[in-house]
């Protein structure tokens, strides 16, 4: 290719990129996950899918090894062979037969992004380590729709370097929407099979706007009742380890390391953990969907990660608190209160700060005016009041927020009852 043609091509790519970024500014992103039907795969297709992830792992570890003595910017993604370390600690050359050029570039780009993220954390004073070698590669980027992958119908797709058509379940979620613009995707290797997570974009003007069921809602998070809302609704959203998982873990402890039976048990344990994760995601999505049906949402920046270190770390681990917080905290309709605000001690009736309340007090009683309320509902309502005070709002009644900088919101940890694993369970509605 001549210099003029190369320059013209680069300018065309640059202009296309500008057009795409301009278009994305007025669009909303959606990710739809579809499952590859492994029962319809041929033996050849199964081998190709398996080797895509194996070769991606080889390449990833090869790049990390290359970084020990070289600059990553000098790494050539066009390489055909990589060095792979065997169980005996010997390096042998392996040929890359299945993974494509764009997939190789995606592996390198992922490592570069990880290095940048670690560098940013280090600059902020965080203690960081370094990238570790992988024993298993979990996802492969399919960067360009129409090239690295393509949707052929409402049940079949084509993936680069995998022969034939691949049958998938779940495309009907979005394939018939004329306003959807399909973008990149990820090929996922999970304990429960292969999935494709497809990124789509839709114009904000063409998204159906839902009617709000209420004007405002406050959220209190705790251990006894995972989520308590200011309207009186409580959710005990826990998913405990199943008996099957415990049985498999006991079985694993008795098996010989490196044996085939142990490897099979590890896979079964992975599948069981995946089921638990799916169940947690389902509960978190239902809770968040209900909360977002209110126009204005108020919550506190709870330090959930620190709750794991207390006496009730297991209950927190089995809950969906972290998932719910992560989905809400950066939402444009959610206002967040500082974690040091005394939401439990503050009386919304007279403005008194009751420093004598203990974790055992499940009913808040103000010693000045006699106001009484369920502890968690009381805290959830105070989220709304305090944020309005901070924002200059005028809540009803003679309320005045008194500063108490020494106070740290306690974790709700008394009278614990862990709800049985199951669907989302509203406990009460006041």
MOJOSUL-V336175 format. One record per helix or strand. SS is the DSSP state (@ for helix, = for strand). FROM is the first residue (numbers start at 1). LEN is the number of residues. If there is no record, write none. Layout:
ss->SS from->FROM len->LEN
ss->SS from->FROM len->LEN
This chain:
ss->@ from->3 len->22
ss->= from->27 len->10
ss->@ from->38 len->3
ss->@ from->43 len->25
ss->@ from->72 len->3
ss->= from->81 len->5
ss->= from->91 len->5
ss->@ from->101 len->23
ss->= from->139 len->4
ss->= from->145 len->1
ss->= from->149 len->3
ss->= from->156 len->4
ss->= from->166 len->4
ss->@ from->171 len->3
ss->= from->180 len->11
ss->= from->193 len->11
ss->@ from->204 len->3
ss->= from->214 len->8
ss->= from->227 len->3
ss->= from->234 len->2
ss->= from->238 len->1
ss->@ from->243 len->12
ss->@ from->260 len->32
ss->= from->294 len->7
ss->@ from->304 len->4
ss->@ from->313 len->6
ss->= from->319 len->1
ss->@ from->321 len->8
ss->= from->334 len->4
ss->= from->346 len->1
ss->= from->353 len->1
ss->= from->363 len->3
ss->= from->372 len->3
ss->@ from->375 len->16
ss->= from->426 len->1
